[in-house]
Amino acid sequence: MELDLNLMRVFCTVYEQGSVTGAAAELHLTQPTVSHALKNLRRQCNDQLFVREGRGLIPTPFAESIFPQVKAGIAQVTAAVSSGGRFDPATTGERFTLALTDLGELAFLPSVMVALREQAPGAELTVLPLDAERVPDDLLRNRVDAAICAPYIGGPGIVRTVIGTDEYVVIAARGHPRVRERLTLEQFAEEPRIRLAPSMGHELAEVAAERAGAPGSTALRLSHFTGLVSVVERTDCLAVLPRFLAETLEEAAGIRVHPHPVELPVLQLAVYTRETGHQRPAQRWFAQLIVDTLRESVSPDPSAPLHPGPWHRRRL
């Protein structure tokens, strides 16, 4: 069966956008044109390819099985005909998209933007809110070019590049009425706590605390970091954060950073991207820029402990 490359582009774009409307806008085509192409594809593949769910389209098992190969094939063809796959950052006007949490923006974005402005001054960067549960889908559907976070995220077609290590700590107000220089497990179990939504990807610390017999009481639930530190410094609530984020804020805020009283696995800070074969040259360059920039900032050895204090004082 011979398939038109343009039809394959329509297939991949509908897959990534989740709708005919989104695919038409992305491809600069009319909706009837995309619908007609999809009809031809369904006939040639002898499969529905996509079924409606709510206002969007979800792929069939057959569409899910062929998407990685089709996407990789299009990428290879594109690279072969675009000046041998070369990419010149100095002259590009490429638009890149990066997924970060709000505190990830504080920690990572300045360094990334400095490097991007130096090497690709004509490029544009969009930062989207990171949802750990959606990162694999966002990458595979081409909604983002890369994501940076500490929680482990897996999935077929996803590449994880470790840039440094970290650990969880507990933050409390400097004038906390009960928590002073040392935070014990018993205190941690009794104090009110601020918890982050599962989409933030930090459930590991909560699960470990429960297993250690220190579930604590919930005073506040948040789906983002904004406002968390202000609440901690003005109340008796505790919160759990990666150390590099906590120490970034410690000097400017009225908080104290305490070692977590529960023994937890080491966190590995990582950059997430699609597999190289599914990336355009510009995307591969952008991913490498992030890795090189943050490895230099965070730690020269990804297996070595992270020392966030000097890094943040130097970079931020």
C-alpha positions as CSV (number, residue, x, y, z in Angstrom):
1,M,0.0,0.0,0.0
2,E,1.4,3.4,-1.1
3,L,0.6,6.4,1.1
4,D,1.0,10.0,0.2
5,L,3.4,11.9,2.5
6,N,0.9,14.7,2.8
7,L,-1.7,12.3,4.1
8,M,0.8,11.0,6.6
9,R,1.4,14.6,7.8
10,V,-2.3,15.0,8.2
11,F,-2.5,11.8,10.2
12,C,0.4,12.8,12.6
13,T,-1.0,16.3,13.0
14,V,-4.5,15.1,13.9
15,Y,-2.9,12.6,16.3
16,E,-0.9,15.4,18.0
17,Q,-3.6,18.0,18.0
18,G,-6.5,15.7,18.9
19,S,-8.9,17.4,16.5
20,V,-9.5,18.3,12.9
21,T,-9.8,21.9,13.8
22,G,-6.4,22.0,15.5
23,A,-4.8,20.0,12.7
24,A,-6.2,22.4,10.0
25,A,-4.8,25.4,11.9
26,E,-1.4,23.8,12.4
27,L,-1.2,22.8,8.7
28,H,-2.7,26.0,7.4
29,L,-5.4,24.0,5.6
30,T,-9.2,24.2,5.7
31,Q,-11.2,21.8,7.9
32,P,-12.9,20.2,4.9
33,T,-9.5,19.5,3.3
34,V,-8.2,17.8,6.5
35,S,-11.5,15.8,6.8
36,H,-11.2,14.7,3.2
37,A,-7.6,13.6,3.8
38,L,-8.6,11.7,6.9
39,K,-11.4,10.0,5.0
40,N,-8.9,8.8,2.4
41,L,-6.5,7.6,5.1
42,R,-9.3,5.6,6.8
43,R,-10.1,3.9,3.5
44,Q,-6.5,3.1,2.7
45,C,-5.7,1.8,6.2
46,N,-9.0,0.0,6.6
47,D,-9.3,1.5,10.1
48,Q,-11.2,4.4,11.7
49,L,-7.8,5.8,13.0
50,F,-9.6,8.2,15.3
51,V,-12.9,8.1,17.2
52,R,-14.7,11.1,18.8
53,E,-14.6,11.5,22.5
54,G,-16.2,14.7,23.8
55,R,-15.0,17.5,21.6
56,G,-11.9,15.8,20.5
57,L,-10.6,12.8,18.7
58,I,-8.7,9.9,20.3
59,P,-6.6,7.4,18.2
60,T,-7.6,3.8,17.8
61,P,-5.1,1.1,18.8
62,F,-4.0,0.7,15.2
63,A,-3.3,4.5,15.0
64,E,-1.3,4.3,18.2
65,S,0.7,1.4,16.9
66,I,1.8,3.1,13.7
67,F,2.2,6.7,14.9
68,P,5.8,6.4,16.1
69,Q,7.0,4.9,12.8
70,V,5.1,7.3,10.7
71,K,6.3,10.3,12.7
72,A,9.9,9.0,12.5
73,G,9.6,8.5,8.8
74,I,8.3,12.0,8.2
75,A,11.1,13.4,10.3
76,Q,13.7,11.5,8.3
77,V,12.3,12.7,5.0
78,T,12.1,16.3,6.2
79,A,15.7,16.1,7.5
80,A,16.9,14.6,4.2
81,V,15.5,17.5,2.1
82,S,16.2,20.4,4.4
83,S,19.8,21.2,3.6
84,G,21.0,17.8,4.7
85,G,19.3,18.2,8.1
86,R,21.5,21.2,9.0
87,F,20.3,23.8,11.5
88,D,21.8,27.3,12.0
89,P,20.9,28.7,15.4
90,A,22.5,32.1,14.6
91,T,20.0,32.8,11.8
92,T,16.9,30.8,12.9
93,G,13.5,32.3,13.8
94,E,12.4,28.9,15.2
95,R,9.7,28.9,18.0
96,F,10.5,26.5,20.8
97,T,8.2,25.4,23.6
98,L,9.3,24.3,27.1
99,A,7.2,22.9,30.0
100,L,8.2,24.0,33.5
101,T,6.6,24.5,36.9
102,D,6.4,28.0,38.2
103,L,9.3,27.4,40.5
104,G,11.1,25.6,37.7
105,E,10.9,28.9,35.8
106,L,12.6,30.6,38.7
107,A,15.3,28.0,38.9
108,F,16.0,27.1,35.3
109,L,14.5,29.7,32.9
110,P,17.2,32.5,33.4
111,S,20.0,30.2,32.5
112,V,18.2,28.7,29.5
113,M,17.2,32.2,28.2
114,V,20.8,33.5,28.5
115,A,22.1,30.6,26.4
116,L,19.3,30.9,23.9
117,R,19.8,34.7,23.4
118,E,23.5,34.2,23.0
119,Q,23.3,31.3,20.5
120,A,19.9,31.9,18.7
121,P,19.0,35.6,19.1
122,G,16.1,35.3,16.6
123,A,14.4,32.3,18.3
124,E,11.3,32.6,20.3
125,L,10.6,30.6,23.5
126,T,7.2,29.8,25.0
127,V,6.9,28.4,28.5
128,L,3.9,26.2,29.3
129,P,2.8,25.0,32.8
130,L,4.2,21.6,33.5
131,D,1.8,18.8,34.2
132,A,3.8,15.7,35.0
133,E,1.0,13.3,34.1
134,R,0.7,14.9,30.6
135,V,4.4,15.3,29.7
136,P,4.6,12.1,27.6
137,D,1.5,12.9,25.7
138,D,2.5,16.6,25.2
139,L,5.9,15.5,23.9
140,L,4.6,12.9,21.5
141,R,1.9,15.2,20.2
142,N,4.4,17.9,19.7
143,R,2.8,20.4,22.1
144,V,6.2,20.9,23.8
145,D,9.7,20.4,22.6
146,A,11.1,19.6,26.1
147,A,10.2,19.5,29.8
148,I,12.4,19.9,32.9
149,C,11.4,18.3,36.2
150,A,12.6,16.2,39.1
151,P,10.0,13.4,39.3
152,Y,10.6,10.4,37.1
153,I,8.5,10.3,33.9
154,G,8.5,7.2,31.7
155,G,6.8,6.1,28.5
156,P,7.6,4.8,25.0
157,G,9.3,7.3,22.7
158,I,10.4,9.5,25.7
159,V,14.0,10.3,26.4
160,R,15.1,11.2,29.9
161,T,18.5,13.0,30.3
162,V,19.7,13.4,33.8
163,I,21.3,16.8,34.5
164,G,21.9,16.6,38.3
165,T,20.6,15.2,41.6
166,D,18.6,16.6,44.5
167,E,16.7,15.7,47.6
168,Y,13.5,16.5,49.4
169,V,13.5,18.9,52.3
170,V,10.8,20.4,54.6
171,I,10.3,24.2,54.9
172,A,8.8,25.9,57.9
173,A,8.4,29.6,59.0
174,R,11.5,30.9,60.8
175,G,9.3,31.9,63.7
176,H,7.4,28.6,63.8
177,P,5.9,28.2,67.3
178,R,6.9,24.6,67.6
179,V,9.6,23.7,65.0
180,R,12.9,25.3,65.9
181,E,16.4,24.2,64.8
182,R,15.6,20.5,64.3
183,L,12.5,18.9,62.8
184,T,11.8,15.4,64.3
185,L,9.7,12.7,62.7
186,E,7.1,13.1,65.5
187,Q,6.8,16.8,64.8
188,F,6.5,16.3,61.1
189,A,3.7,13.8,61.8
190,E,1.7,16.2,63.9
191,E,2.1,19.6,62.1
192,P,-0.4,20.8,59.5
193,R,0.9,20.4,56.0
194,I,0.6,21.9,52.5
195,R,0.2,19.3,49.8
196,L,0.8,19.5,46.1
197,A,-1.5,18.1,43.4
198,P,-0.4,14.8,41.8
199,S,0.0,16.6,38.5
200,M,3.1,18.3,40.1
201,G,4.8,14.9,40.3
202,H,6.0,15.0,43.9
203,E,3.8,12.2,45.4
204,L,6.9,10.2,46.3
205,A,7.6,12.2,49.4
206,E,4.0,11.9,50.6
207,V,3.9,8.2,50.1
208,A,7.1,7.7,51.9
209,A,5.9,9.8,54.8
210,E,2.8,7.8,55.1
211,R,4.7,4.5,55.1
212,A,7.0,5.9,57.9
213,G,3.9,6.7,60.0
214,A,3.9,10.4,59.5
215,P,1.0,11.2,57.2
216,G,0.3,14.5,58.8
217,S,-2.9,16.6,58.5
218,T,-3.7,18.5,55.4
219,A,-4.3,22.3,55.8
220,L,-4.0,23.3,52.2
221,R,-3.9,21.7,48.7
222,L,-2.3,23.5,45.8
223,S,-2.0,22.7,42.1
224,H,1.0,25.1,41.7
225,F,3.9,26.5,43.8
226,T,2.8,30.2,43.6
227,G,1.8,31.3,47.0
228,L,3.2,28.3,48.8
229,V,6.2,30.0,50.4
230,S,4.1,33.0,51.5
231,V,1.7,30.8,53.3
232,V,4.5,28.8,55.0
233,E,6.2,31.9,56.3
234,R,3.0,33.4,57.7
235,T,1.5,30.3,59.2
236,D,2.4,27.1,61.1
237,C,2.1,24.9,58.0
238,L,4.9,22.8,56.7
239,A,5.6,22.0,53.1
240,V,7.9,19.6,51.2
241,L,10.0,20.8,48.3
242,P,13.2,19.7,46.4
243,R,16.2,21.3,48.1
244,F,17.3,23.4,45.1
245,L,13.9,25.1,45.1
246,A,13.7,25.6,48.8
247,E,17.2,27.1,49.1
248,T,16.6,29.3,46.1
249,L,13.9,31.0,48.2
250,E,15.3,30.7,51.7
251,E,17.3,33.9,51.8
252,A,14.5,36.1,50.4
253,A,11.7,34.5,52.4
254,G,11.0,34.1,56.1
255,I,11.5,30.3,56.0
256,R,13.9,27.8,57.3
257,V,14.9,24.6,55.4
258,H,15.0,21.4,57.4
259,P,16.3,17.9,56.3
260,H,13.4,15.6,55.6
261,P,12.9,13.4,58.7
262,V,12.0,10.4,56.4
263,E,14.8,8.7,54.4
264,L,13.9,9.2,50.7
265,P,15.5,8.2,47.4
266,V,17.7,10.7,45.7
267,L,15.8,12.9,43.1
268,Q,17.3,13.1,39.7
269,L,16.7,16.4,37.8
270,A,16.1,15.6,34.1
271,V,15.3,17.0,30.7
272,Y,12.6,15.1,28.9
273,T,12.3,15.0,25.1
274,R,11.0,12.8,22.3
275,E,13.3,10.2,20.8
276,T,15.9,11.7,18.5
277,G,14.4,10.1,15.4
278,H,11.2,11.9,16.0
279,Q,12.8,15.4,16.3
280,R,13.6,18.0,13.7
281,P,17.2,19.3,13.7
282,A,16.0,22.5,15.5
283,Q,14.4,20.5,18.3
284,R,17.5,18.3,18.7
285,W,19.6,21.5,19.0
286,F,17.2,23.0,21.5
287,A,17.2,19.9,23.7
288,Q,21.0,19.8,23.7
289,L,21.2,23.5,24.5
290,I,19.1,22.9,27.7
291,V,21.1,19.8,28.7
292,D,24.5,21.5,28.2
293,T,23.4,24.7,29.9
294,L,21.8,23.1,33.0
295,R,24.4,20.4,33.5
296,E,27.0,23.2,33.6
297,S,24.9,25.1,36.1
298,V,23.7,22.3,38.3
299,S,26.5,19.8,38.5
300,P,29.3,18.7,36.1
301,D,28.6,15.1,37.0
302,P,24.9,14.0,36.9
303,S,25.6,11.3,39.4
304,A,27.1,13.7,41.9
305,P,25.2,15.4,44.7
306,L,23.7,18.8,43.8
307,H,25.0,21.9,45.6
308,P,22.2,24.4,44.9
309,G,23.3,27.2,47.2
310,P,26.4,28.4,45.2
311,W,24.6,27.6,41.9
312,H,21.6,29.8,42.6
313,R,23.7,32.6,43.9
314,R,25.8,32.5,40.8
315,R,23.1,31.9,38.2
316,L,20.0,33.7,39.6
